[in-house]
């Protein structure tokens, strides 16, 4: 019978495999990274790696599934809430928390766009983001408000790419992105005029 401690160790191994794979995929590209290199970096046998994942695609899909689960939960929560300014700010805040540790993954997405397209992962990410934006946009909202809602979410979603050359601490960038997102959301509530 499996113990809780055994499950935790396997879970940790699975997470380590995902982390190392994302690092290697971002460094040298998905296509140029082999399962052998992942195993070597982890200092495990290829057989040990196969116990958790049979292919690189399995690793990548598991990473996106793990990231997608809290986004799906956020969408479900938001769809059951009134579209108040407080709810909209909470959606932005929670999405920012989900994205907090996803920097290496988004670097991978940016640098491996063809692979992401071929594996259909990009469509899943895009679909989730659009569903999340939908919970921010009021029925019949003017085009400028719809754009503001999109930009608010992209401020949080695109944070790994925003101000890459800036020496500002990551937490400062995160807080600034959230402030901008909140201002964009507030502008939809206050009825900012169409340009």
C-alpha positions as CSV (number, residue, x, y, z in Angstrom):
1,X,0.0,0.0,0.0
2,X,1.2,3.5,-0.9
3,X,2.0,5.9,1.9
4,X,1.3,9.6,1.9
5,X,5.0,10.2,2.1
6,X,5.5,8.0,-1.1
7,X,3.0,10.0,-3.0
8,X,4.6,13.3,-1.9
9,X,8.0,12.0,-3.1
10,X,6.6,11.0,-6.5
11,X,4.8,14.3,-6.7
12,X,8.0,16.1,-6.0
13,X,9.8,14.0,-8.7
14,X,7.0,14.9,-11.2
15,X,7.3,18.6,-10.4
16,X,11.1,18.4,-10.7
17,X,10.8,16.8,-14.1
18,X,8.4,19.5,-15.3
19,X,10.7,22.3,-13.9
20,X,13.8,20.9,-15.6
21,X,12.0,20.2,-18.8
22,X,10.7,23.8,-19.0
23,X,14.2,25.1,-18.3
24,X,15.7,23.0,-21.1
25,X,12.9,23.7,-23.5
26,X,13.3,27.5,-22.9
27,X,17.1,27.3,-23.1
28,X,17.5,25.2,-26.3
29,X,14.1,24.7,-27.7
30,X,11.5,21.9,-27.4
31,X,12.6,20.1,-30.6
32,X,16.3,20.1,-29.6
33,X,15.7,18.8,-26.1
34,X,15.7,15.0,-25.6
35,X,14.3,12.9,-22.8
36,X,17.9,11.7,-22.2
37,X,19.0,15.3,-21.5
38,X,16.1,15.8,-19.1
39,X,17.0,12.6,-17.3
40,X,20.7,13.6,-17.2
41,X,20.0,17.1,-15.8
42,X,17.8,15.4,-13.1
43,X,20.5,12.8,-12.5
44,X,18.0,9.9,-13.0
45,X,17.8,7.1,-15.4
46,X,15.7,7.4,-18.5
47,X,13.6,4.5,-17.1
48,X,12.9,6.5,-14.0
49,X,11.8,9.4,-16.2
50,X,9.5,7.0,-18.2
51,X,7.8,6.0,-15.0
52,X,6.3,9.5,-14.9
53,X,6.2,10.6,-18.5
54,X,6.6,8.6,-21.7
55,X,7.2,11.5,-24.1
56,X,8.3,15.2,-24.0
57,X,4.7,16.0,-25.1
58,X,3.4,14.3,-22.1
59,X,5.6,16.5,-19.9
60,X,4.5,19.6,-21.7
61,X,0.8,18.8,-21.6
62,X,1.0,18.0,-17.9
63,X,2.6,21.4,-17.2
64,X,-0.2,23.2,-19.1
65,X,-2.8,21.0,-17.4
66,X,-1.4,21.9,-14.0
67,X,-1.3,25.7,-14.8
68,X,-4.8,25.5,-16.4
69,X,-6.5,23.9,-13.4
70,X,-6.5,27.1,-11.2
71,X,-7.4,29.2,-14.2
72,X,-10.4,26.9,-14.9
73,X,-11.4,27.2,-11.2
74,X,-11.1,31.0,-11.4
75,X,-13.3,31.1,-14.5
76,X,-15.9,28.9,-12.8
77,X,-15.9,31.1,-9.7
78,X,-16.1,34.3,-11.7
79,X,-18.9,33.1,-13.9
80,X,-21.0,32.6,-10.7
81,X,-20.3,36.1,-9.4
82,X,-22.0,39.4,-10.2
83,X,-20.0,41.6,-12.6
84,X,-19.2,44.2,-10.0
85,X,-16.0,46.2,-9.8
86,X,-15.0,44.2,-6.8
87,X,-15.4,40.9,-8.7
88,X,-13.5,42.2,-11.6
89,X,-10.6,43.4,-9.4
90,X,-10.6,40.0,-7.7
91,X,-10.4,38.2,-11.0
92,X,-7.4,40.3,-12.0
93,X,-5.8,39.8,-8.6
94,X,-6.3,36.0,-8.6
95,X,-5.1,35.6,-12.2
96,X,-2.0,37.5,-11.3
97,X,-1.4,35.0,-8.5
98,X,-1.8,32.1,-10.9
99,X,0.7,33.7,-13.3
100,X,3.2,34.5,-10.6
101,X,5.3,31.4,-11.1
102,X,4.7,30.9,-14.7
103,X,7.5,33.1,-16.1
104,X,9.7,30.2,-17.4
105,X,6.6,28.6,-19.0
106,X,5.7,31.8,-20.8
107,X,9.3,32.2,-21.9
108,X,9.0,28.7,-23.4
109,X,5.7,29.7,-25.1
110,X,7.3,32.8,-26.6
111,X,10.4,31.0,-27.9
112,X,8.7,27.8,-29.1
113,X,5.6,29.2,-30.8
114,X,5.6,26.7,-33.7
115,X,5.7,23.8,-31.3
116,X,3.0,25.2,-29.2
117,X,0.8,25.6,-32.3
118,X,1.6,22.1,-33.5
119,X,0.6,20.6,-30.1
120,X,-2.5,22.7,-29.9
121,X,-1.5,24.0,-26.4
122,X,-1.6,27.6,-27.6
123,X,-5.3,27.3,-28.5
124,X,-6.1,26.0,-25.0
125,X,-4.2,28.9,-23.4
126,X,-5.8,31.5,-25.6
127,X,-9.3,30.0,-25.1
128,X,-8.9,30.1,-21.3
129,X,-7.7,33.7,-21.4
130,X,-10.6,34.8,-23.6
131,X,-13.1,33.1,-21.3
132,X,-11.6,34.9,-18.4
133,X,-11.8,38.2,-20.2
134,X,-15.5,37.5,-21.0
135,X,-16.3,37.5,-17.3
136,X,-14.9,41.1,-17.1
137,X,-16.8,42.5,-20.1
138,X,-20.3,43.8,-19.5
139,X,-23.1,42.9,-21.9
140,X,-23.3,45.5,-24.6
141,X,-20.1,47.2,-23.4
142,X,-18.6,49.7,-25.8
143,X,-15.6,48.7,-27.8
144,X,-13.3,50.9,-25.7
145,X,-14.4,49.0,-22.5
146,X,-13.9,45.6,-24.2
147,X,-10.4,46.7,-25.1
148,X,-9.7,47.9,-21.6
149,X,-10.7,44.5,-20.2
150,X,-8.5,42.7,-22.7
151,X,-5.5,45.0,-21.8
152,X,-6.1,44.5,-18.1
153,X,-5.8,40.7,-18.4
154,X,-2.9,41.0,-20.8
155,X,-1.1,43.2,-18.2
156,X,-1.2,40.2,-15.9
157,X,-0.8,37.5,-18.5
158,X,2.2,39.2,-20.3
159,X,4.0,40.1,-17.1
160,X,7.0,37.8,-17.9
161,X,7.6,39.9,-21.0
162,X,6.8,43.3,-19.7
163,X,9.9,45.4,-18.9
164,X,12.3,42.5,-19.3
165,X,15.2,45.0,-19.6
166,X,14.1,46.8,-16.4
167,X,16.2,46.1,-13.2
168,X,13.1,46.6,-11.1
169,X,12.4,43.7,-8.7
170,X,9.8,41.2,-10.0
171,X,7.4,42.0,-7.2
172,X,7.5,45.7,-8.1
173,X,6.7,44.8,-11.7
174,X,3.8,42.6,-10.5
175,X,2.4,45.3,-8.3
176,X,2.7,47.9,-11.1
177,X,1.0,45.6,-13.6
178,X,-1.9,44.9,-11.2
179,X,-2.3,48.7,-10.6
180,X,-2.5,49.3,-14.3
181,X,-5.0,46.4,-14.7
182,X,-7.1,47.8,-11.9
183,X,-7.1,51.3,-13.5
184,X,-8.2,49.8,-16.8
185,X,-11.0,47.9,-15.0
186,X,-12.1,51.0,-13.1
187,X,-12.3,53.0,-16.4
188,X,-14.9,50.5,-17.6
189,X,-17.0,51.2,-14.5
190,X,-16.7,54.9,-14.5
191,X,-17.8,55.1,-18.1
192,X,-14.7,56.7,-19.7
193,X,-15.7,58.4,-22.9
194,X,-15.1,56.7,-26.3
195,X,-12.1,58.3,-28.1
